Amino acid sequence: MPTYKAPITDVEFLLNDVLKLEGYNTLGSFSDATPDLVSAIVAEAGKFAEEVMQPLNQIGDEEGCGFDNGKVTTPKGFDQAYRQFVENGWGGLSADREYGGQGLPQVIGAIVNEFASSANMAFAMYPGLTHGAYTAIFKHGSDEQKATYLPKLVTGEWSGTMNLTESHCGTDLGLMRTKAQVQEDGSYKITGTKIFISAGEHDLTENIIHLVLARIEGAVDGIKGISLFVVPRNIIAENGTVGENNNVSCGAVEEKMGIHGNSTCVMNYDGATGWLVGEEHKGMRAMFTMMNEARLGVGIQGLAASEVAYQNAVEYAKDRLQGRSLTGAKFPDKPADPIIVHPDIRRTLLNIKSFNEAARAFILWSAIKADVARWGEDEEARTAADDHMELLMPVIKGVLTDTGFQNTVAAQQVFGGHGYIRESGMEQFVRDARIAMIYEGANGVQALDLVGRKLPRHGGRALMGFFKEIDENLARIKDNKELDFVHGPLKKGREDLEKATMWFMSNGMSNPDNAGAGSTDYMHLFGLVVLGLMWLQMAESAQEKLDLSKGNTDFMKNKIITAHHFMQRLMPETAAHLARIESGADTMMSMASEAF
Amino acid sequence: MPTYKAPITDVEFLLNDVLKLEGYNTLGSFSDATPDLVSAIVAEAGKFAEEVMQPLNQIGDEEGCGFDNGKVTTPKGFDQAYRQFVENGWGGLSADREYGGQGLPQVIGAIVNEFASSANMAFAMYPGLTHGAYTAIFKHGSDEQKATYLPKLVTGEWSGTMNLTESHCGTDLGLMRTKAQVQEDGSYKITGTKIFISAGEHDLTENIIHLVLARIEGAVDGIKGISLFVVPRNIIAENGTVGENNNVSCGAVEEKMGIHGNSTCVMNYDGATGWLVGEEHKGMRAMFTMMNEARLGVGIQGLAASEVAYQNAVEYAKDRLQGRSLTGAKFPDKPADPIIVHPDIRRTLLNIKSFNEAARAFILWSAIKADVARWGEDEEARTAADDHMELLMPVIKGVLTDTGFQNTVAAQQVFGGHGYIRESGMEQFVRDARIAMIYEGANGVQALDLVGRKLPRHGGRALMGFFKEIDENLARIKDNKELDFVHGPLKKGREDLEKATMWFMSNGMSNPDNAGAGSTDYMHLFGLVVLGLMWLQMAESAQEKLDLSKGNTDFMKNKIITAHHFMQRLMPETAAHLARIESGADTMMSMASEAF
């Protein structure tokens, strides 16, 4: 049976030693986030994930969601765990106090989210989607909508969803057919069918608040005719009580590869009453608010799957006796050595570990930027933080889920044949992690978003800001001999990234296919450089502690080893990405479609 | 619903234009394999795979194998399809005529095997394992054993299995506990429990012939005390009729990630009567005969999964309308362009295509070597062919299954959310392909076999032979300007392979962990160079045809484009592999086990 232990020590190291959370305590939500409070919350979140959510993970996978005549039932134990989740107030951690939340920084929410997703990804999606709906209404809804929906979404009494996809339109939302007809009272009748709606229907909450993209009758074709609506499954009376069904029904629950514990629904809107959120025909902008948050959440899922798979692979590698060390028996009294003595197993595990720890730093760093974008002291700081978020969101989503999935496969491999058997739980991590590469914008779309939209935005301001930041970091450690092992490879990676960017500037304008052909490689090249930067900062912090003989020296030494592994084994890939990017689009575009 | 079309044209190109099968027609089994006969067999095999096996693939996955009190039932339709398979004589294609086979070259068997595995991997495993058992008895069994078992294995009336793994011992077979007690009549009583036995019990044949590794009582510990036994499930009377059960029973069928249509069994031997195959305590040698053939078969599964996943992704990419080409609408009359206009989709598809076609060449080339190893005109030719097989078998198994699996994931990604839904069939390809990286020696073990055993064997003779072959090929095209695009990247890849080999020679002797730490990268580096060599030969053949304006010029032009893509997009990875290899083992070995 798989196990999970929340990586508390690593989180504390990041918050206190690397990202230095205390330095932000003059800013809005951070002021209450004292180290003691944060420590207590992180510890409690870990415990909840380990003790309440994780034990339901395999059950949820085996049992899946039931569907009977429109009713959806979640797997055994989910409702009870959800009630505990709600009663403990986990849903409102980083929600606004005005609506009953605890008003803590988003970075705390990101930590809790990682633990929850490692423990039980399918379960964690229910409150995850609710928080996305909260954010969309919080940012774009009217005061009345906020008053109606937010308190109940914060408590978790109601849950939320995002309704974008239709069977013929996923990435290309301009093809959308769901329509909205305005009524005399200013509300709309929503009619259409949405598919792949996560948590679209279930038995955990008394109401489900759907955020639905639709086209107002008469609106222009394409993406510019799309508006966002809030459509409660059940009508809400003026006094706030939940009334009858609002012509919203679940037509089916999909049979899918994984995340069986989360209901993926076909949703039918049959003249359901909805209310416009934000402006007419500006639905995409509002939806992107939700999407950006969802993409951070999906990036976290990539890390979370990689982390829990890693932990189980480590345990197996320490326990499983098979063969002898290549340099002679390490445990001659046992029938064989544990397989963790084998370099190929260590290589596998350190590949994952060195990714996970940098990915976690990347997420927490970015979540702090999200907080700074809102609460930052001046506009310059807020703009820089917003630039960071916009530029790096596709990298977080695309790279962390691609690599996170690969890592679940690698961790499964450590188990040999036992990893293919369901009981080990390893194959579930693979199946669950697979969706994160697809939903909230398939990773190829993330790559195109990065190259086509985010790079040129504001004349490349965000990218220049990123290069400046990495150069400052490199300059700071330039003469630090103990960090030479970071400086060289990261500088090389940064140069590869610059060359790739220059290549796009020279060749992507004249032929956009050149940018498209290199976009996925560029995203991964970018990701390696960001993760390398995270390792620079972690290694620097660890080295400082070691030089002062402060704190847990074993922990700090292992950070240095892990940083070293990343530089030796993961960074060399930047050159291969660059070579592929520079090969351009001509060859692939020269093949006739029918010749594939 | 997924579809499958056997890649007949590609196979014909390889046999006739690239590998020039006719050139072998003076050798044993090849003499009857006239081009017309081969064409007819290949076409029939394709038809059988497409029409009989493929339609059962999703049913097999959904239904899985039933287990009731020791009885195992295969999914609906499998028994009927198996009877057709047997009646058409597919099982005996490359089996010896003396035992009722058709005596055709193994290369024909490899082709049929690819088609069958693409169409229905779980189904194809039943006859696949039978053929492995046939080969082990054919090569190591006594005349009496051959007479008893081979004819029925060739017709498919009986099936066969390999029994190696026990719950505590997979890779390290020296830990084996199953024991054999000699009886007065020279037979043995076999007692023990084996796990992960593919096709261990089922309802397709009247008898199942188990080949079982066990330790004869009193034998030395470890691998040198292991012997191979043939243990029929049912006792065979002298007149050949099948009698009562031989104390062999199936204890359970595993719940696993994929290949649900194939029964993965726990097998209990409770004093079952077995007969020694080959010499006492030389079981591993005999088993390796079977393993080598099985590894070729598993490499074929990697290609087969990649091929069928590719075909379905291509169809989807041509049909699915979403977004517009980056260079302007290609189908302005349609609501959107098919996604095959997008460079990132083409990149994905061509990565797979350029791998598949080279992998197929690699397999057929190697299967011919297996034939030459047996039938070659002189000892030199036979030795060279055997060297090839020994050296490259871990590369075929490890690289084709690792990359084949990755390709199923990439093909699934083309479908977006629809690929995550079971109905599309794409996620089944991923789940089925996953096992091929694990069984018949996990890929990490293949890498270690390559680096630790196959490279140094006979003083590196096989590797030197391989370098000589690639150098002759490079020299032949050196002045061919049209093939410059192959020559440069392949020469660079070959140099990286040589540098990696030299690095092992300098650093692996003093510290074997350095070899272990680089083994997986070395295997993949090797694989890229071999596949690059295949592209050299395919591009050369295609260019010859084009220069002569002979044959299907579109086909030949597309070969050149695909070769070009391989050189631009897949070969650059050799440098990253080399860099990782040269980083050695020190970092990864410096971490304490408890720090992972």
Chai-1 contact restraints between the chains, C-beta under 6 A:
chainA,res_idxA,chainB,res_idxB,connection_type,confidence,min_distance_angstrom,max_distance_angstrom,comment,restraint_id
A,G170,B,G416,contact,1.0,0.0,6.0,A-B,restraint_1
A,G170,B,G417,contact,1.0,0.0,6.0,A-B,restraint_2
A,T171,B,Q322,contact,1.0,0.0,6.0,A-B,restraint_3
A,D172,B,Q322,contact,1.0,0.0,6.0,A-B,restraint_4
A,D172,B,G323,contact,1.0,0.0,6.0,A-B,restraint_5
A,D172,B,A336,contact,1.0,0.0,6.0,A-B,restraint_6
A,L175,B,P335,contact,1.0,0.0,6.0,A-B,restraint_7
A,F196,B,G417,contact,1.0,0.0,6.0,A-B,restraint_8
A,E254,B,I421,contact,1.0,0.0,6.0,A-B,restraint_9
A,E255,B,R422,contact,1.0,0.0,6.0,A-B,restraint_10
A,K256,B,Y420,contact,1.0,0.0,6.0,A-B,restraint_11
A,K256,B,I421,contact,1.0,0.0,6.0,A-B,restraint_12
A,M257,B,Y420,contact,1.0,0.0,6.0,A-B,restraint_13
A,M257,B,E427,contact,1.0,0.0,6.0,A-B,restraint_14
A,V314,B,F596,contact,1.0,0.0,6.0,A-B,restraint_15
A,Q322,B,T171,contact,1.0,0.0,6.0,A-B,restraint_16
A,Q322,B,D172,contact,1.0,0.0,6.0,A-B,restraint_17
A,G323,B,D172,contact,1.0,0.0,6.0,A-B,restraint_18
A,L326,B,P512,contact,1.0,0.0,6.0,A-B,restraint_19
A,L326,B,D513,contact,1.0,0.0,6.0,A-B,restraint_20
A,L326,B,G516,contact,1.0,0.0,6.0,A-B,restraint_21
A,T327,B,P512,contact,1.0,0.0,6.0,A-B,restraint_22
A,T327,B,D513,contact,1.0,0.0,6.0,A-B,restraint_23
A,P335,B,L175,contact,1.0,0.0,6.0,A-B,restraint_24
A,A336,B,D172,contact,1.0,0.0,6.0,A-B,restraint_25
A,I340,B,S593,contact,1.0,0.0,6.0,A-B,restraint_26
A,P343,B,D513,contact,1.0,0.0,6.0,A-B,restraint_27
A,P343,B,G516,contact,1.0,0.0,6.0,A-B,restraint_28
A,P343,B,A517,contact,1.0,0.0,6.0,A-B,restraint_29
A,P343,B,A585,contact,1.0,0.0,6.0,A-B,restraint_30
A,P343,B,M588,contact,1.0,0.0,6.0,A-B,restraint_31
A,D344,B,G444,contact,1.0,0.0,6.0,A-B,restraint_32
A,D344,B,G516,contact,1.0,0.0,6.0,A-B,restraint_33
A,D344,B,S519,contact,1.0,0.0,6.0,A-B,restraint_34
A,D344,B,T520,contact,1.0,0.0,6.0,A-B,restraint_35
A,R346,B,M588,contact,1.0,0.0,6.0,A-B,restraint_36
A,R347,B,A517,contact,1.0,0.0,6.0,A-B,restraint_37
A,R347,B,M588,contact,1.0,0.0,6.0,A-B,restraint_38
A,L349,B,F596,contact,1.0,0.0,6.0,A-B,restraint_39
A,L350,B,M588,contact,1.0,0.0,6.0,A-B,restraint_40
A,G416,B,G170,contact,1.0,0.0,6.0,A-B,restraint_41
A,G416,B,A442,contact,1.0,0.0,6.0,A-B,restraint_42
A,G417,B,G170,contact,1.0,0.0,6.0,A-B,restraint_43
A,G417,B,F196,contact,1.0,0.0,6.0,A-B,restraint_44
A,G417,B,I438,contact,1.0,0.0,6.0,A-B,restraint_45
A,Y420,B,K256,contact,1.0,0.0,6.0,A-B,restraint_46
A,Y420,B,M257,contact,1.0,0.0,6.0,A-B,restraint_47
A,Y420,B,I435,contact,1.0,0.0,6.0,A-B,restraint_48
A,Y420,B,I438,contact,1.0,0.0,6.0,A-B,restraint_49
A,I421,B,E254,contact,1.0,0.0,6.0,A-B,restraint_50
A,I421,B,K256,contact,1.0,0.0,6.0,A-B,restraint_51
A,R422,B,E255,contact,1.0,0.0,6.0,A-B,restraint_52
A,E427,B,M257,contact,1.0,0.0,6.0,A-B,restraint_53
A,I435,B,Y420,contact,1.0,0.0,6.0,A-B,restraint_54
A,I438,B,G417,contact,1.0,0.0,6.0,A-B,restraint_55
A,I438,B,Y420,contact,1.0,0.0,6.0,A-B,restraint_56
A,A442,B,G416,contact,1.0,0.0,6.0,A-B,restraint_57
A,G444,B,D344,contact,1.0,0.0,6.0,A-B,restraint_58
A,P512,B,L326,contact,1.0,0.0,6.0,A-B,restraint_59
A,P512,B,T327,contact,1.0,0.0,6.0,A-B,restraint_60
A,D513,B,L326,contact,1.0,0.0,6.0,A-B,restraint_61
A,D513,B,T327,contact,1.0,0.0,6.0,A-B,restraint_62
A,D513,B,P343,contact,1.0,0.0,6.0,A-B,restraint_63
A,G516,B,L326,contact,1.0,0.0,6.0,A-B,restraint_64
A,G516,B,P343,contact,1.0,0.0,6.0,A-B,restraint_65
A,G516,B,D344,contact,1.0,0.0,6.0,A-B,restraint_66
A,A517,B,P343,contact,1.0,0.0,6.0,A-B,restraint_67
A,A517,B,R347,contact,1.0,0.0,6.0,A-B,restraint_68
A,S519,B,D344,contact,1.0,0.0,6.0,A-B,restraint_69
A,T520,B,D344,contact,1.0,0.0,6.0,A-B,restraint_70
A,N558,B,A595,contact,1.0,0.0,6.0,A-B,restraint_71
A,I561,B,S590,contact,1.0,0.0,6.0,A-B,restraint_72
A,I561,B,M591,contact,1.0,0.0,6.0,A-B,restraint_73
A,H564,B,T587,contact,1.0,0.0,6.0,A-B,restraint_74
A,H565,B,T587,contact,1.0,0.0,6.0,A-B,restraint_75
A,Q568,B,S583,contact,1.0,0.0,6.0,A-B,restraint_76
A,R569,B,R580,contact,1.0,0.0,6.0,A-B,restraint_77
A,P572,B,A576,contact,1.0,0.0,6.0,A-B,restraint_78
A,P572,B,A579,contact,1.0,0.0,6.0,A-B,restraint_79
A,P572,B,R580,contact,1.0,0.0,6.0,A-B,restraint_80
A,E573,B,A576,contact,1.0,0.0,6.0,A-B,restraint_81
A,A576,B,P572,contact,1.0,0.0,6.0,A-B,restraint_82
A,A576,B,E573,contact,1.0,0.0,6.0,A-B,restraint_83
A,A576,B,A576,contact,1.0,0.0,6.0,A-B,restraint_84
A,A579,B,P572,contact,1.0,0.0,6.0,A-B,restraint_85
A,R580,B,R569,contact,1.0,0.0,6.0,A-B,restraint_86
A,R580,B,P572,contact,1.0,0.0,6.0,A-B,restraint_87
A,S583,B,Q568,contact,1.0,0.0,6.0,A-B,restraint_88
A,A585,B,P343,contact,1.0,0.0,6.0,A-B,restraint_89
A,T587,B,H564,contact,1.0,0.0,6.0,A-B,restraint_90
A,T587,B,H565,contact,1.0,0.0,6.0,A-B,restraint_91
A,M588,B,P343,contact,1.0,0.0,6.0,A-B,restraint_92
A,M588,B,R346,contact,1.0,0.0,6.0,A-B,restraint_93
A,M588,B,R347,contact,1.0,0.0,6.0,A-B,restraint_94
A,M588,B,L350,contact,1.0,0.0,6.0,A-B,restraint_95
A,S590,B,I561,contact,1.0,0.0,6.0,A-B,restraint_96
A,M591,B,I561,contact,1.0,0.0,6.0,A-B,restraint_97
A,S593,B,I340,contact,1.0,0.0,6.0,A-B,restraint_98
A,A595,B,N558,contact,1.0,0.0,6.0,A-B,restraint_99
A,F596,B,V314,contact,1.0,0.0,6.0,A-B,restraint_100
A,F596,B,L349,contact,1.0,0.0,6.0,A-B,restraint_101
